[in-house]
Amino acid sequence: MLLFLTRVLLWIPIFIFHPTFFKGKKNMPKGKAILCCNHRSNWDIALFHLFYTVKIEILAKKELFKNKLFGAMLKSYGGIPIDRDANDLHAIKVCMKILKDGKKLFIFPEGTRLKNEEEIMGEIKSGLALIAIKTKTPIVPIWVKRKPKIFRKSVYLIGKPFELSEFYDTKLDEEALQKANQIVCEKMLELRESGLKK
């Protein structure tokens, strides 16, 4: 109910300040999926959540939940706190349960915002690959073409889902996870390149 009211009340005013569009909606699969998006701004997830109606759960740094009011609101929107400075097994188990229940999970694979606009992409963390492999879940790459700014159009590119199936039912050591991370990075950059050509 809260999500619906927020969309009704905020959709028009925020769209005026942050016009937001999506390309490749047909690529979004039904059922479980990990939505894997680059991260430039705190607006990245807010705009996606407000203007794209697919129901998602969101993996977010635990610091965002320190404020009780904001933390409660974030949880009502599907926020899952994770400790980025430790191997947060509890958060990983929660994510796996969400996917096993057939839901969609939104993750920033870099783990933090990329503040230097000259950089294309930061280091991919292994959590996404681990969760995707263990739950045998397709990954949907999403690319925000540029950092959202007032009165500037924001475009989200939604790529075709892919799976890390070559790693299913295999030993997941550090080397295997690094190879999986590289595949995720390559898929993200391929999506970016396709967007630059349009």
N, C-alpha and C positions, 0 to 999 in steps of 0.2 A: 504493500500500500504506500509506504514511504517513497519507494522508488518511483511509483507511478505519479504521485503528487509532485515530486521533484522534477520529473520530466515535463509535466504540464506547466508548472510555474516558471521553470528556468529555460525551457527549450527556445522560445523566441528571443528573449533578451540575450542569452549567451550566443545564439546563432548569429545575432547582429554583430556582436563583438568578435566572435570566433567562428566564422562560416566554415563548416566542416563537411567533407564529402568522402565517400568510400568507393573505391574501384576494385572490382573482383569479388563482389558479394556472393556470386554463384559458386565460388570456391569453398565457401564455408560448409563443412560437412554437418550432417545431422548426427546427433549422439555425441559421445565423448570426443574431446580434442584438447590439445594444449595450444593456446594462442600465444605465439612467440613474437614479441614486438621490440624494436629498438627504442631507446629511451633518451629523449632530449629535454623534456620539461615535465613539471608536475601536472601540466594540463593534458599530457598524453593519455592517461587512463581516464581522466575526468571527461574529456570530450568523447572518447570512444564509448564510455559507459552511457553517456547522456544521449548520443545521437545514433548509436547502433543498438538495436533492441534485443539482440541475442543475450540470453541469461548466462552470466559468467561468475566464477569465483576468482578472487584476485589475491595473488601472493604479494605481500607488502612488508617492508621493513618494520620491525617491532617498534621503532621510535615513533612512528606515526600514530601509535595507539596509546601513547603516554597521556595525552589529554583525554580525560574520561568521556567528555561529550563527543569530541571528534572521533575517538576510538570506537565508541558505541555506534556512531553513524556509519563509520567505515565497515564495521562488522555486519551491519544491517544490509550493506551493499555487497556482501560476500567477501570482505577482507579477511585474509589469513595472515597473522603476524609471523615473521620469521627473523631469527637472529642471524644476521649476515656475517658475524664475526666468529661463528661456531658452526659445527655440524648439527644443525637443528633437526634431529631425528623426528621429533614430535610433529613439526610443520610438514616434513616430507611424508610422514604417515597420513596426515590429514589430507594432503594433496592426492595421495594414492587412493584414499577412500573416496574422494570426490570423483575421480576418474572411473573408478570401479562401479560407481553409481550411475555412470553414463552422462556426467555433467561436463562442462567446459571450464578449463582453468587458464587464466591469463597470467603470463609470466614475462618479466623483463629479463632476458637471459644474461645481460651484462651485470645485473645485480644492482646497478646504480645509474644515475643520469650521466650522460657524456656531456660535460660542460664545455669542452673545447669544440667549437663548431667546425674547426678545420679537420678534426678527426672524423672518420666515417663510422667506425664501430669500435667498441671496447672489447676487452677479453670476455669470452663466453665462459660462464661458470658451469660446473658439471652437474648441478642440481637438476636442471631441465632434462638433460640427456638421461640421467639416472631414473627420474620419474617416468619419462616416456618409455624407456626400455622395460622397466620392471612392470609397467601396466599395459605394455603393448598398445600405446596410444598414438594416433596420428598427430603430427605437429603442423600447425597452420602458420606460416611465416607472415608477419605483418610489418610493413615499413611506413613510418611517418616521414613524408618527403622532406619536411623541414620543420624547425622549431616553431610551435604555435606562437603567433604574435597578434596583438589587437588589430582587428580589421584586415588581417591577412588570411587568405584561404588556407585551410589545413586539409591535406589529402592523405588518407590512409590507403595504402595498397595492400590488398589481401591476396596472398599467393595460393597456389595449389598445395594441398596437404601432402606431406611425405612421412614415411616411417623409417625408423632406425632398425629395420627388421633384421639386418645382418648381425645385430648384436643380441637378438632375442635368444634366451636360453643359453647364453654363453657366460664365461667368467668375466665380470666387470672390474678389471683392475684399472689403475690410473692411465695406463697406455690406451686401453680400449675406450675409456671415457674421453680422453683427449682426441681420439680419432672421431668419436661421435660428435664432440663439440665442433670439430672442424667441418663436418658435414652440415651442421646447423648454421655455422657462419657462412659457408658457401651458398646455402639456400637463401639466406637473408640477403647476401650481396647480389645474388642473381636477381632477386626481386627488385632490389634497388636499381640495378642496371636496366631492367625492363621498364621501370618507371621513368628513367631519364630519357628513354627513347621516345616517350609519348608526349 
